[in-house]
Amino acid sequence: MRTSKNPMAGGVVMAISTTVGAIWGAREGQPSAGLLTGLGVGILISLLIWLLDRRRA
């Protein structure tokens, strides 16, 4: 299996979306729900990045 010379990174997307979700949730009075929502969104976006990078290789 070939690997891409310049793989795309999706981890930063998960970190940023989790942080933003926690802040948004805290403003709404539900920091845990916001954190989990942000994490879920980050995972989905990271999976899309991974699939695109895998297809590119």
LOLUM-48481 format. One record per residue: residue in three letters; chain; x, y, z of N, C-alpha, C, O in turn. Coordinates in nm, 2 decimals. Layout:
REC code unit    n_X    n_Y    n_Z   ca_X   ca_Y   ca_Z    c_X    c_Y    c_Z    o_X    o_Y    o_Z
REC  ala    A      X      Y      Z      X      Y      Z      X      Y      Z      X      Y      Z
...
***
This chain:
REC code unit    n_X    n_Y    n_Z   ca_X   ca_Y   ca_Z    c_X    c_Y    c_Z    o_X    o_Y    o_Z
REC  met    A   0.08  -0.12   0.00   0.00   0.00   0.00   0.09   0.12   0.00   0.18   0.14   0.08
REC  arg    A   0.06   0.21  -0.09   0.14   0.34  -0.10   0.09   0.44   0.00  -0.03   0.45   0.02
REC  thr    A   0.18   0.52   0.05   0.14   0.63   0.14   0.16   0.76   0.07   0.26   0.77  -0.01
REC  ser    A   0.08   0.86   0.10   0.10   0.99   0.05   0.22   1.06   0.10   0.26   1.04   0.21
REC  lys    A   0.29   1.13   0.01   0.41   1.20   0.05   0.38   1.32   0.15   0.45   1.35   0.24
REC  asn    A   0.26   1.38   0.12   0.22   1.49   0.21   0.08   1.46   0.26  -0.02   1.51   0.21
REC  pro    A   0.07   1.37   0.36  -0.06   1.34   0.42  -0.13   1.46   0.48  -0.07   1.54   0.54
REC  met    A  -0.26   1.47   0.47  -0.34   1.57   0.54  -0.36   1.53   0.68  -0.38   1.42   0.71
REC  ala    A  -0.37   1.63   0.77  -0.39   1.61   0.91  -0.53   1.64   0.95  -0.58   1.75   0.92
REC  gly    A  -0.59   1.56   1.03  -0.73   1.58   1.07  -0.74   1.60   1.22  -0.84   1.64   1.27
REC  gly    A  -0.63   1.58   1.29  -0.63   1.59   1.44  -0.66   1.73   1.49  -0.73   1.75   1.59
REC  val    A  -0.61   1.83   1.42  -0.63   1.97   1.46  -0.78   2.00   1.45  -0.83   2.08   1.52
REC  val    A  -0.85   1.95   1.35  -0.99   1.97   1.33  -1.06   1.92   1.45  -1.16   1.98   1.50
REC  met    A  -1.03   1.80   1.50  -1.09   1.74   1.62  -1.07   1.83   1.74  -1.16   1.85   1.82
REC  ala    A  -0.94   1.88   1.76  -0.91   1.96   1.88  -0.99   2.09   1.87  -1.04   2.13   1.98
REC  ile    A  -0.99   2.16   1.76  -1.06   2.29   1.75  -1.21   2.27   1.77  -1.27   2.35   1.84
REC  ser    A  -1.27   2.17   1.70  -1.41   2.15   1.71  -1.45   2.12   1.85  -1.56   2.16   1.90
REC  thr    A  -1.37   2.04   1.92  -1.40   2.00   2.06  -1.40   2.12   2.15  -1.48   2.14   2.24
REC  thr    A  -1.30   2.21   2.13  -1.28   2.33   2.21  -1.40   2.42   2.19  -1.46   2.48   2.28
REC  val    A  -1.43   2.44   2.06  -1.54   2.53   2.02  -1.67   2.48   2.08  -1.75   2.55   2.13
REC  gly    A  -1.69   2.35   2.07  -1.81   2.29   2.12  -1.83   2.30   2.27  -1.94   2.33   2.32
REC  ala    A  -1.72   2.29   2.34  -1.72   2.31   2.49  -1.75   2.45   2.52  -1.83   2.48   2.62
REC  ile    A  -1.70   2.55   2.45  -1.72   2.69   2.48  -1.87   2.72   2.45  -1.94   2.79   2.52
REC  trp    A  -1.91   2.67   2.33  -2.05   2.70   2.29  -2.15   2.63   2.39  -2.25   2.69   2.43
REC  gly    A  -2.12   2.51   2.44  -2.20   2.44   2.53  -2.20   2.51   2.67  -2.31   2.52   2.73
REC  ala    A  -2.09   2.57   2.71  -2.08   2.64   2.84  -2.17   2.77   2.83  -2.24   2.80   2.93
REC  arg    A  -2.17   2.83   2.71  -2.26   2.95   2.70  -2.40   2.92   2.70  -2.49   3.00   2.74
REC  glu    A  -2.44   2.79   2.66  -2.58   2.75   2.66  -2.61   2.68   2.79  -2.73   2.64   2.81
REC  gly    A  -2.51   2.66   2.88  -2.54   2.60   3.01  -2.52   2.45   3.01  -2.56   2.38   3.10
REC  gln    A  -2.47   2.39   2.90  -2.45   2.25   2.88  -2.31   2.22   2.83  -2.30   2.18   2.71
REC  pro    A  -2.21   2.24   2.91  -2.07   2.22   2.86  -2.04   2.08   2.81  -1.97   2.06   2.71
REC  ser    A  -2.09   1.98   2.88  -2.07   1.84   2.84  -2.13   1.81   2.71  -2.07   1.74   2.62
REC  ala    A  -2.25   1.85   2.69  -2.32   1.83   2.56  -2.25   1.90   2.45  -2.23   1.84   2.34
REC  gly    A  -2.20   2.02   2.47  -2.13   2.09   2.37  -2.00   2.03   2.34  -1.96   2.02   2.22
REC  leu    A  -1.93   1.98   2.44  -1.80   1.91   2.42  -1.82   1.78   2.33  -1.75   1.76   2.24
REC  leu    A  -1.92   1.70   2.37  -1.95   1.58   2.29  -1.99   1.61   2.15  -1.96   1.54   2.05
REC  thr    A  -2.07   1.72   2.13  -2.12   1.75   2.00  -2.00   1.80   1.91  -1.98   1.76   1.80
REC  gly    A  -1.91   1.88   1.97  -1.79   1.93   1.90  -1.70   1.81   1.87  -1.64   1.81   1.76
REC  leu    A  -1.69   1.72   1.96  -1.60   1.60   1.93  -1.66   1.52   1.82  -1.59   1.47   1.73
REC  gly    A  -1.79   1.50   1.82  -1.86   1.42   1.71  -1.84   1.49   1.58  -1.81   1.42   1.48
REC  val    A  -1.86   1.62   1.57  -1.84   1.69   1.45  -1.69   1.68   1.40  -1.66   1.66   1.28
REC  gly    A  -1.60   1.70   1.50  -1.46   1.68   1.46  -1.42   1.55   1.41  -1.34   1.54   1.32
REC  ile    A  -1.48   1.44   1.47  -1.45   1.31   1.42  -1.51   1.29   1.28  -1.44   1.23   1.19
REC  leu    A  -1.63   1.34   1.25  -1.68   1.33   1.12  -1.60   1.40   1.01  -1.57   1.35   0.91
REC  ile    A  -1.55   1.52   1.04  -1.47   1.60   0.95  -1.33   1.53   0.93  -1.28   1.52   0.82
REC  ser    A  -1.28   1.48   1.04  -1.15   1.41   1.03  -1.16   1.28   0.94  -1.07   1.25   0.87
REC  leu    A  -1.27   1.21   0.96  -1.29   1.09   0.87  -1.30   1.13   0.72  -1.25   1.06   0.64
REC  leu    A  -1.37   1.24   0.70  -1.38   1.29   0.56  -1.24   1.33   0.51  -1.21   1.30   0.39
REC  ile    A  -1.16   1.39   0.59  -1.02   1.43   0.55  -0.94   1.30   0.52  -0.87   1.29   0.42
REC  trp    A  -0.96   1.20   0.61  -0.88   1.08   0.59  -0.92   1.01   0.46  -0.84   0.96   0.39
REC  leu    A  -1.06   1.01   0.44  -1.10   0.94   0.31  -1.05   1.01   0.19  -1.01   0.95   0.09
REC  leu    A  -1.05   1.15   0.19  -1.00   1.22   0.08  -0.85   1.20   0.06  -0.80   1.18  -0.05
REC  asp    A  -0.78   1.19   0.17  -0.63   1.17   0.16  -0.60   1.03   0.11  -0.51   1.01   0.04
REC  arg    A  -0.68   0.93   0.15  -0.67   0.79   0.11  -0.69   0.78  -0.04  -0.62   0.70  -0.11
REC  arg    A  -0.79   0.85  -0.08  -0.83   0.85  -0.23  -0.72   0.91  -0.31  -0.70   0.87  -0.43
REC  arg    A  -0.65   1.01  -0.26  -0.55   1.09  -0.33  -0.42   1.01  -0.34  -0.35   1.03  -0.44
REC  ala    A  -0.40   0.92  -0.25  -0.27   0.84  -0.26  -0.26   0.74  -0.37  -0.16   0.67  -0.38
***
